[in-house]
Amino acid sequence: MSYVLSVENKGAYLHITVTGDNTPENVANYLSEVRDKCVEHQCSSVLIEENLKGPSLDLGIVYTIVTEAANRVWPVVQRIAYVDVNLEHHLESMRFAETVAVNRGVNVRLFSRIVDAEQWLGIPREKH
């Protein structure tokens, strides 16, 4: 299986959900597609909700993917809130990816909950 990417335009940001298999090709391809969707919607802030099946990728592969993606993403995408909902993935790997991106000038932050990611993007919470 490849991956499926869905986009919900929230006005101030795009909420992008990606599902499928956790392969280096899928991760690299969906990150490129996120950039394209931001250009298409003229939106520079994005919340990526990733739910790719399978174990975490090797750190060397993560480094390569993030380095290449960082060169394409910035400055088109100025804020990235990232939530990996697959509990099988190692937090250390995700933190490593965040650090690599930040060191390359990408304004990205990892969150464990969608609501926290939305708050970081400056979206007020709805009252129930």
TAQUIPE-V451423 format. One record per helix or strand of 2 or more residues. SS is the DSSP state (H for helix, E for strand). FROM is the first residue (numbers start at 1). TO is the last residue. Records with the same first field share a line. If there is no record, write none. Layout:
SS->FROM-TO + FROM-TO
//
This chain:
E->3-9 + 14-21 + 45-53 + 79-84 + 108-111
H->24-41 + 59-73 + 91-103 + 114-120
//
